[in-house]
Every structure is written in structure tokens, then in C-alpha cells.
Amino acid sequence: MTDTLTPAQLIDARIAELGDWRGEMLAKVRACVLAALPDVVEEWKWRGVPTWYAGGGIVCTGETYKAAVKLTFAKGAALPDPAGLFNASLDGNVRRAIDIHEGDALDDAALAALLRQAAALNGAKKKR
């Protein structure tokens, strides 16, 4: 079945399949990604992880776990985070993540700014 569906359709299916707060949050995150990065490319990687590309590289992934929706930014350690969104994978040299738990509010404006910075960083690295 996954061979005939587009990445966008697979992400839609994952959101529907979850059927709880995680699906709602993944849908909200996705809407923020699509609004902040109009040219973003959605992919379905690693046996079921929504992955968003812009500026020539991975911006972030949207993994779902039992207790969290995790947004992992591929080059998050290089991004300024004035709103303090990063709260996971803080010890890594490259990646940073945002773990969102049930009941957590999402700062759409701060997330959009972080997404745009990540895409710009990808574009800057690509031009070198």
C-alpha cells in the first residue's frame, strides 16, 4: 500500500491512524511547517517518519511516540533558539529536538521562526 501513496498521503494516514492528541499535534506541527516553508518537500522516511526538506536538506522530522511528538531538527545545534523550544537531544553535536507532550501548548510563531532558520541554514551550507 505504501508504494502507491505519496508522502503527503502517508502523513495524512499516520495522523488519522493515531486518532488521539498525538495525531492532532502532528497535524498542527505539519500545518506550521507548510505555512512557514511554502516550498517545503514532505517525505516519508525510515519506515514511517514524516520528514520535511527545504533549502537542500532536512529541516526536521516529526516522530510520534507513546508519550510525545518529537520534532528533531537535523542541524538544530547550529540554530539560535531564543524562545527555548529545544528541550531534548541537547547534548548532541548536531541535532536538537522538541518533545511535545499531551497538554503542551505549541508556540506557532517561535516554531515557524525556527523552521525558517533551519531552511536558511540548509541553503547557506548548500551555496558553499
Backbone as a ProteinNet text record, in pm:
[ID]
protein_1_A
[PRIMARY]
MTDTLTPAQLIDARIAELGDWRGEMLAKVRACVLAALPDVVEEWKWRGVPTWYAGGGIVCTGETYKAAVKLTFAKGAALPDPAGLFNASLDGNVRRAIDIHEGDALDDAALAALLRQAAALNGAKKKR
[TERTIARY]
82.3	0	86.2	194.2	276	347.3	357.9	423.5	341.8	211.7	125.4	82.2	111.6	71.5	186.3	151.1	251.6	293.1	406.8	444.5	335.5	274.2	167.8	51	15.3	-94.1	-55.7	69.5	116.1	113.7	149.9	144.9	0.1	-88.4	-231.8	-280.9	-239.7	-282.7	-229.4	-105.3	-48.2	-127	-157.8	-234.9	-369.3	-437.9	-568.6	-555.1	-451.9	-428.5	-406.1	-335.1	-308.1	-437.7	-524.1	-656.9	-662.5	-556.7	-557.9	-483.1	-441.4	-373.7	-247.1	-179.9	-56.9	-87.4	-197.1	-236.9	-272.8	-345.4	-382.2	-257.7	-160.7	-38.8	46.1	57.2	133.1	69	-62.3	-132.1	-103.8	-102.2	-75.3	68.3	162.4	303.4	318.3	256.2	264.7	209.7	97	37.4	133.7	202.7	300.2	416.9	464.4	574.2	532.7	415.8	368.7	346.3	302	280.4	412.9	506.2	634.1	725	714.6	803.8	720.4	669.1	579.9	640.7	773.3	838.5	889.4	847.1	894.5	855.3	940.4	913.8	890	776.5	745.4	791.4	854.3	897	852.7	854.7	818.8	942.1	1017.8	1147.3	1148.4	1248.3	1280	1157.3	1083.1	965.9	860.4	837.4	724.4	751	847.9	874.8	852.6	753.4	737.8	865.1	915.1	1040.4	1022.2	1063.6	1045.9	1180.7	1190.5	1313.2	1291.8	1392	1391.7	1535.2	1566	1699.7	1805.4	1764.5	1860.4	1893.9	1820.5	1848.1	1728.6	1745.5	1639.5	1625.7	1503.7	1474.7	1446	1345.6	1314	1230.9	1220.4	1135.8	1025.9	917.9	806.6	772.5	845.4	824.1	714.3	641.8	539.3	572	565.7	588.7	467.3	465	350.3	321.5	427.4	408.4	450.7	492.6	541.8	536.1	526.9	554.5	689.4	786	922.9	956.9	995.1	1044.7	1195.5	1264.3	1409.7	1461.8	1538.1	1597.3	1736.2	1758.4	1882.3	2006.4	1998.4	2112.7	2077	1996.2	1943.9	2048.8	2162.4	2265.8	2323.4	2307.8	2360.6	2257.9	2139.4	2032	2015	1997	1960.1	1817.3	1793.5	1661.5	1618.5	1591.4	1559.3	1433.1	1339.9	1216.9	1235.1	1350.4	1376.6	1290.4	1262.4	1179.6	1251.1	1380.4	1453.7	1457.4	1410.2	1407.1	1452.8	1507.9	1553.3	1674.3	1752.1	1873.6	1967.1	1975.4	2053.8	2204.2	2243.3	2385	2453	2375.7	2433.1	2509.5	2597.6	2678	2606.5	2503.1	2438.5	2288.1	2218.6	2072.5	2025	1903.4	1829.3	1683.5	1609.9	1471.6	1379.3	1252.8	1145.4	1051.6	1040.4	944.3	817.1	707.1	577.7	494.1	447.3	367.6	221.2	137	-6.2	-32.1	-110.1	-143.8	-48.2	67	161.6	105.1	132	94.5	209.9	176.2	278.3	285.7	404.5	426.5	448.6	341.1	347.1	446.3	447.8	536.4	683.1	715.1	853.7	894.8	804.1	835.4	855.9	770.8	785.5	920.5	960.6	1090.2	1204.3	1195	1297.4	1302.9	1187.8	1180.9	1245.9	1215.2	1273.9	1425.7	1471.8	1616.5	1683.5	1619.2	1676.4	1684.4	1581.5	1582.4	1689.8	1703.4	1805.4	1945	1965.3	2095.2	2126.2	2028.5	2047.9	2089.9	2021.2	2051.1	2189.5	2229.8	2362.1	2471.5	2451.7	2551.5	2560.6	2447.1	2443.5	2521.7	2521.1	2583.5	2736.9	2789	2935.9	3008.1
-120.1	0	125.8	126.6	246.7	277.2	178.1	201.1	291.7	297.6	373.5	507.9	532	657.7	758.2	884.6	990.4	1012	1076.5	1107.2	1186.5	1282.2	1360.5	1271.3	1175.7	1083.5	992.7	950.5	867.5	945.2	1071.4	1154.6	1175.2	1200.9	1211.3	1084.2	969.4	840.9	822.5	862.1	849.3	934.9	1057.9	1147.1	1084	1030.8	967.5	840.8	763.7	637.8	659.7	766.5	793.7	820.8	903.2	925	979.5	1041.2	1098.1	1231.4	1278.2	1407.7	1411.4	1295.2	1292.4	1320.8	1266.8	1296.1	1442.3	1495.7	1637.4	1726.1	1689.8	1771	1757.2	1636.5	1618.7	1699	1701.7	1781.6	1930.2	1975	2115.1	2152.2	2065.3	2087.9	2093.2	1997.9	1992.7	2120.1	2167.5	2291.2	2407.8	2409.8	2515.9	2505.9	2384.2	2363.8	2412	2370.4	2406.7	2557.2	2622.3	2767	2843.4	2797.4	2868.2	2848.6	2732.1	2697.7	2654	2748.7	2715	2619.7	2618	2530.3	2400.4	2371.1	2251.2	2125.4	2024.3	1894.3	1795.4	1727.6	1626.7	1490.7	1415.6	1279.4	1187.3	1059	953.8	865.9	879.9	813.6	710.7	627.2	534.3	459.2	401.5	319	394.7	518.9	587.4	713.7	792.9	919.1	1034.4	1119.8	1239.5	1323.4	1362.1	1436.5	1553.2	1672	1791.7	1845.7	1872.4	1921.2	2061.1	2145.3	2278.5	2328.5	2409.6	2465.1	2361.7	2247.3	2145.2	2043.1	2041.4	1943.1	1922.3	1831.9	1804.4	1922.3	1970.5	2072.6	2002.5	1913.9	1839.3	1715.8	1628.8	1510.8	1523.4	1449.3	1450	1309.6	1262.8	1128.1	1128.6	1017.5	1004.8	885	909	805.9	799.2	704.3	686.6	812.5	878.4	992.3	1125.6	1127.3	1254.3	1255.9	1376.4	1402.8	1472.9	1416.5	1468.2	1529.6	1657	1725.3	1731.3	1660	1658.3	1743.1	1845.2	1935.2	1882.7	1854.3	1791.4	1871.2	2003	2088.7	2183.6	2135.1	2217.9	2281.5	2214.2	2269.5	2399.7	2421.1	2542.9	2655.9	2632.4	2731.6	2807.8	2939.2	3012.9	2974.5	2965.9	2925.3	3020.3	3147.3	3244.9	3212.2	3138.1	3102.9	2979.4	2913	2795.1	2676.1	2656.2	2542.5	2408.7	2406.5	2280.2	2233.1	2110.3	2055.6	1909.5	1859.4	1720.6	1712.9	1607	1585.8	1706	1764.2	1886.7	1861.7	1736.8	1705.7	1671.8	1658.4	1621.4	1735.5	1699.6	1799.3	1860.5	1794.4	1840.1	1860.2	1757.9	1762.8	1824.4	1877.7	1921.3	1882.5	1862	1818.6	1894.5	1890.4	1946	1830.4	1793.2	1691.8	1762.4	1727.6	1786.4	1677	1704.6	1607.1	1648.3	1554.4	1582.2	1703	1796.5	1916.1	2032.6	2006.6	2115.2	2208.6	2336.5	2435	2446	2475.7	2493.6	2641.6	2698.1	2837.8	2840.9	2860.4	2855.4	2955.4	3076.1	3180.3	3144.2	3096.2	3058.5	2937	2840.3	2723	2763.6	2850.4	2896.4	2965.5	3046.4	3115.1	3013.4	2911.1	2807.2	2728.7	2698.5	2627.7	2709.5	2838.5	2924.6	2936.1	2943.3	2948.8	2819.6	2706.6	2577.3	2567.3	2611.3	2608.6	2703	2819.9	2916.2	2859.5	2791.6	2730	2623.7	2543.1	2444	2512.2	2620.5	2692.9	2755.2	2807.1	2869.1	2763.7	2647.7	2539.4	2488.3	2485.5	2435.4	2525.9	2657.3	2755.1	2756.3	2696.5	2698.2	2616.7
0	0	0	78.3	86.8	-44.1	-133.6	-261.6	-352.3	-331.8	-422	-364.6	-238.6	-175.2	-177.2	-190.7	-184.4	-38.5	-14.8	123.1	196.5	129.3	192.8	234.7	149	182.1	298.7	303.7	414.6	546.4	541	661.7	704.6	608.7	639.7	708.5	654.8	710.6	852.3	876.4	1011.3	1110.1	1071.3	1158.5	1192	1091.6	1113.4	1197.7	1171.2	1241.3	1390.1	1426.3	1566.8	1642.3	1585.2	1640.6	1782.3	1828.4	1963.3	1960.7	2076.6	2085.3	2000	1983.6	1903.1	1756.4	1706.5	1569.1	1551.8	1649.1	1644.5	1647.3	1733.1	1743.5	1617.6	1563.6	1440.3	1327.2	1322	1219.9	1239.9	1364.1	1392.8	1356	1390.5	1355.9	1203.8	1137	990.6	928.2	977.9	926.3	945.4	1057.5	1084.1	986.4	961.7	866.2	727.6	683.4	549.3	535	641.8	637.3	640.5	722.7	738	617.3	554.6	443	322.4	246	134.4	31	18	-79.4	-16.9	104.2	173.1	94.4	104.1	42.5	156.4	150.7	251	200.8	288.8	258.1	370.5	342.6	437.9	450.3	557.7	570.7	683	677.6	786.3	838	744.4	777.3	856.4	820.5	879.4	957.7	916.4	985.1	887.2	914.9	832.1	840.3	723.4	716.4	621.3	665.7	585.3	540.1	409.2	345.4	291.3	307.8	246.7	243	143.5	132.6	100.3	48.1	9.6	116.7	226	331.3	422	516.6	613.8	708.6	722.7	823.1	955.6	954.2	1075.2	1042.4	1140.7	1130.9	1236.1	1216.9	1311.2	1357.9	1457	1508.2	1614.3	1622.6	1725.8	1814.1	1942.4	2043.2	2133.7	2222.9	2311.1	2393.6	2440	2530	2470.9	2343.1	2288	2136.1	2083.9	1943	1944.7	1871.8	1874.4	1740.3	1742.8	1624.1	1636.4	1549.6	1553	1438.2	1472.1	1373.7	1339.5	1211.6	1166.7	1204.4	1199	1232.3	1346.1	1437.3	1544.6	1633.9	1653.5	1741.2	1685.6	1555.1	1492.6	1487.4	1541.5	1532.9	1663.5	1655.2	1776.6	1816	1944.5	1994.6	2106.4	2070.8	2175	2254.7	2195.7	2267.2	2354.8	2344	2427.3	2391.6	2264	2222.2	2236	2208.2	2217	2361.7	2382.8	2517.9	2522.1	2410.9	2404.6	2311.8	2327.9	2247.6	2257.6	2375.4	2394	2403.7	2423.8	2438.5	2306.5	2200.2	2071.4	2006.7	1916.5	1846.5	1727.4	1675.8	1553.1	1571	1613	1621.8	1753.1	1746.6	1865.2	1841.7	1950.4	1935.4	2029	1990.5	2072.2	2102.2	2228.7	2269.8	2314.2	2251	2284.6	2349.5	2469	2543.9	2546.4	2581.5	2587.5	2678.2	2627.3	2703.7	2682.7	2619.4	2592	2485.6	2502.8	2401.2	2302.1	2179.1	2076.1	2041.1	2051.4	2014.1	1863.6	1788.3	1642.2	1584.7	1637	1584.1	1607.3	1726.4	1756.5	1673.8	1657.3	1575.6	1430.6	1378.1	1239.8	1219.4	1315.9	1306.1	1304.5	1388.7	1394.3	1262.8	1207.2	1079	967.6	963.4	859.9	877	1000.6	1025.4	979.3	1005.6	965.3	813.5	743.8	596.7	542.7	603.5	560	582.9	694	721.8	616.4	581.3	474.6	344.8	309.3	185.8	188.3	303.7	316.9	302.7	360.9	351.7	208.8	137.9	2.1	-93.6	-67.5	-157.2	-145.6	-40.7	-19.7	-121.7
[MASK]
++++++++++++++++++++++++++++++++++++++++++++++++++++++++++++++++++++++++++++++++++++++++++++++++++++++++++++++++++++++++++++++++

